[in-house]
Amino acid sequence: MFTTLIEPLELAKHVDESQWAIIDCRFELARPEWGERAFADGHIPHALYAHLEHDLSGPQTPRSGRHPLPDPAALATTFSRFGIDPTVQVVAYDQGSSAYAARLWWLARWLGHRAVAVLDGGLAAWQRAGLPLSRTSETRPLRQFRGTADETMAVSTAEVAAAVAAGDLGAGRSLLVDARSAERFAGRNETLDTVAGHIPGALNHPFAGNHDPQGRFLPATELRRAWAATLGAAPAERLIAMCGSGVTACHNLLALEVAGFPGARLYAGSWSEWIRDPARPIALGAKDDG
């Protein structure tokens, strides 16, 4: 069973097996339909396409972030349509960085499915390995996915707001770790959301630091060293991962698992939900001084 990462050559051994479901998660925030078109142009054989906004998110509301968690029952129906049941090994991939694939990885675990892994380096790594693509549109036989959302894995905006108000973010306490770039965290270059900055007390650990220039995750020893510096004295169970909308935060959660630091939680609403209420505090600069 693969539960974190899988290499292209290893996946290639199993692409024709019915007990393996391969899910293409390619997406671009600025071009929401790009991934589906790219999938039609070529994908890993027997893969199915999962759209971030249609399949891996719930509907936006005036109070939600940009990519709310899907309703657990709706997500279970999606996984059933993908031909996933408790016996199936799931492999997710995207164009290279694994940011979107990690979202599916986290969602499957949220519903209790542990046999889920991310293709390290995504489709780019698959192609660099000289492996074939397909343009055939396929379906998988419907299976019955049964899962219950593990509420302990996610943190609400109300919980984050209470921790901020109580001054409960910091060394040895809960750690709120933001996966956005340093520029967006500091409020210097906000390109996606209407308000710039970060949540007071949050730390910045950009998800791009988890992988090399080709999109492959750094070795576990390097990830462990980097994440140990961010964690400090806090155990991983006290870390709350966030980003702009709860997507790239999952990349940090996957990196933590690879590094041997399991148990961190996701603030799914993240920055885009936090700023829905103008009364909530924000901070600017490279780090919070509060």
Buried (B, 14 or more C-beta within 10 A) or exposed (E): EBBBBBBBEBBBEBBEEEEBBBBBBBBBBEEEEBBBEBBEEEBBBBBBBBBBBEBBBBEBEEEBBBBBBBEBEEBBEBBBBBBBBEEBBBBBBBBBBBBBBBBBBBBBBBBBBEBBBBBBBBBBBBBEEEBEEEEEEEEBEEBEBEBEBEEEBBBEBEBBBEBBEEEBBBEEBBBBBBBBBBBBBBBBEBEEBEBBBBBBBBBBBBBBBBBEEEBBBBEBEBBBEBBEEBBEEBEBEBBBBBBBBBBBBBBBBBBBBBBEBEBBBBBBBBBBBBBBEEEBBBBEEEEBEE
